[in-house]
Amino acid sequence: MNGFARGCGIALVVGAALLILINVILTPLLPTQQGEAVLRTSDIYLLRQSGSGVTALLLLFGCLGLHLVQRSASGAFGTAAFLISLVGNSLLIAVEWANVFVLRAVAQSNPGTLIALDKSSLITTGFGSAAGLFALGWLLLSVSLWRARVFPRWAALTTLAGLISIPALGATPLGIAGAIAGNVVFGLGLMGLGRALAKTE
């Protein structure tokens, strides 16, 4: 068990580092002003979304490890937070998979179909709910981690602050730069949790 938990901690650290690197280096390079078809067929988009899928998978193992170590101290609330986080991470992996292997192919073969899909309320709801459950799950898990006092509370608070600041700063005149800053804070919090998890005795 401890060996698995430590492995999950390493996965969380690596995932957090990837999260920061993707947002700081790759996100600003996306050709967002050239239309969806150009964006989704660009090499930088393929690299970013592939990295995001790997990151989501690593964070899934991270939330599993965190729950296994603190489950006796976090109670029913911690279990509920973990389950929401697990579902959110899983759905986010599915979204990134679709972005890389489905929507990119559609953009390459028929840009008009991509435009129609982007207007689909079903796809918008599906992708939006995945991102929302991911954020909600990690938000609740951060609160659970803070309450349980098994892991560093500063890391749980930093993770929580990052999650809140992503949409908050993104809605300011800072725009994408604000969202990137929020992701960096989120990643630093996850990294702190991952380091503590990796040291589990």
C-alpha positions in Angstrom: 0.0 0.0 0.0 2.7 2.5 1.0 4.7 1.7 -2.1 1.6 2.4 -4.3 0.8 5.6 -2.4 4.4 6.8 -2.9 4.1 6.0 -6.6 0.8 8.0 -6.7 2.7 10.9 -5.1 5.4 10.8 -7.8 2.7 10.8 -10.4 1.0 13.8 -8.8 4.3 15.7 -8.7 5.0 14.9 -12.4 1.4 15.8 -13.3 1.6 19.1 -11.5 4.9 20.0 -13.2 3.4 19.1 -16.6 0.4 21.2 -15.8 2.6 24.2 -15.1 4.8 23.7 -18.1 1.8 23.2 -20.5 0.1 26.4 -19.3 3.2 28.6 -19.1 5.0 27.4 -22.3 2.4 25.9 -24.7 -0.8 27.7 -24.1 0.5 31.2 -25.1 1.7 29.7 -28.4 -1.7 28.4 -29.5 -3.0 30.1 -32.7 -6.3 31.1 -31.1 -6.9 34.0 -33.4 -6.9 31.9 -36.6 -10.1 29.9 -36.1 -11.0 26.5 -34.7 -9.9 24.5 -37.7 -6.4 26.0 -37.8 -6.1 25.8 -34.0 -7.1 22.1 -33.8 -4.8 21.0 -36.7 -1.7 22.9 -35.4 1.2 20.9 -34.1 1.3 23.0 -30.9 -2.4 22.1 -30.2 -1.6 18.4 -30.7 1.3 18.6 -28.3 -0.7 20.6 -25.7 -3.7 18.4 -25.7 -1.6 15.2 -25.6 0.3 16.6 -22.7 -3.0 17.6 -21.0 -4.3 14.0 -21.4 -1.2 12.6 -19.7 -1.5 15.2 -17.0 -5.1 14.3 -16.3 -4.2 10.6 -16.0 -1.3 11.4 -13.6 -3.6 13.6 -11.5 -6.1 10.7 -11.4 -3.5 8.5 -9.7 -2.7 11.4 -7.5 -6.2 11.8 -6.1 -6.4 8.1 -5.6 -3.2 8.1 -3.5 -4.3 11.0 -1.5 -7.6 9.4 -0.6 -6.0 6.0 0.3 -3.7 7.7 2.8 -6.2 10.0 4.4 -9.4 8.0 4.1 -9.6 7.1 7.8 -9.3 10.7 8.8 -11.4 12.4 6.1 -14.7 10.5 6.7 -17.7 10.5 4.4 -17.0 14.0 3.1 -13.5 12.9 2.0 -14.9 9.8 0.3 -17.5 11.9 -1.6 -14.9 14.4 -2.6 -12.6 11.7 -3.8 -15.4 10.1 -5.9 -16.3 13.4 -7.6 -12.6 14.0 -8.2 -12.1 10.5 -9.7 -15.1 10.9 -12.0 -14.0 14.4 -13.0 -10.5 13.3 -13.8 -11.8 10.3 -15.8 -14.1 12.5 -17.9 -11.3 15.0 -18.5 -9.1 12.2 -19.8 -12.0 11.3 -22.2 -12.3 14.9 -23.3 -8.6 15.2 -24.1 -8.7 11.8 -25.9 -11.5 13.2 -28.1 -9.6 16.4 -28.7 -6.5 14.6 -29.9 -8.0 11.6 -31.8 -11.4 12.7 -32.9 -11.9 16.4 -33.2 -8.4 17.0 -34.7 -9.2 14.4 -37.4 -12.5 16.1 -38.1 -10.8 19.5 -38.4 -8.3 18.0 -40.9 -10.9 16.3 -43.1 -14.0 18.6 -42.8 -13.6 22.0 -41.1 -17.3 22.7 -41.7 -18.3 19.7 -39.6 -16.0 20.9 -36.8 -17.8 24.3 -36.8 -21.2 22.5 -36.6 -19.9 20.3 -33.7 -18.7 23.4 -31.9 -22.2 24.7 -32.0 -23.7 21.5 -30.6 -25.2 22.0 -27.2 -24.7 18.3 -26.4 -20.9 18.5 -27.0 -20.7 21.9 -25.2 -22.5 20.4 -22.2 -20.5 17.2 -22.2 -17.1 18.9 -22.4 -18.2 21.6 -19.9 -19.5 19.1 -17.4 -16.2 17.2 -17.5 -14.2 20.4 -16.8 -16.7 21.4 -14.1 -16.6 18.0 -12.3 -12.8 18.0 -12.5 -12.7 21.4 -10.8 -15.4 20.6 -8.3 -13.8 17.3 -7.4 -10.4 18.9 -6.7 -12.0 21.8 -4.9 -13.8 19.5 -2.5 -10.8 17.2 -2.2 -8.7 20.2 -1.2 -11.2 21.1 1.5 -11.1 17.5 2.7 -7.3 17.5 2.7 -7.3 20.7 4.7 -9.8 19.4 7.2 -8.1 16.0 7.7 -4.7 17.5 8.5 -2.9 14.4 7.1 -1.1 16.4 4.4 0.4 19.9 4.5 -2.5 22.4 4.9 -0.6 25.0 2.9 -0.6 22.7 -0.1 -4.3 22.0 0.2 -5.1 25.8 0.5 -2.8 26.6 -2.4 -4.5 24.0 -4.6 -7.9 25.5 -3.6 -6.7 29.0 -4.2 -5.4 28.0 -7.7 -8.7 26.4 -8.7 -10.7 29.5 -7.7 -8.3 31.9 -9.3 -8.3 30.2 -12.7 -11.8 31.4 -13.7 -11.6 34.5 -11.4 -8.4 35.8 -13.0 -9.4 34.6 -16.4 -12.5 36.8 -16.2 -10.4 39.9 -15.5 -8.6 42.1 -18.1 -5.7 39.7 -17.7 -7.6 37.2 -19.7 -5.6 34.1 -20.6 -2.6 35.4 -18.7 -4.7 35.4 -15.5 -5.9 31.8 -16.2 -2.3 30.7 -16.7 -1.3 32.3 -13.4 -4.2 30.5 -11.7 -3.0 27.2 -13.2 0.5 27.8 -11.9 -0.8 28.3 -8.4 -3.0 25.2 -8.7 0.0 23.2 -10.0 2.2 24.4 -7.1 -0.4 23.2 -4.6 -0.6 19.8 -6.3 3.1 19.6 -6.3 3.2 20.2 -2.5 0.6 17.5 -2.0 2.4 15.1 -4.3 5.8 15.6 -2.5 4.1 14.8 0.8 2.4 11.8 -0.6 5.6 10.5 -2.1 7.2 10.5 1.4 4.4 8.4 2.9 5.9 5.9 5.4 
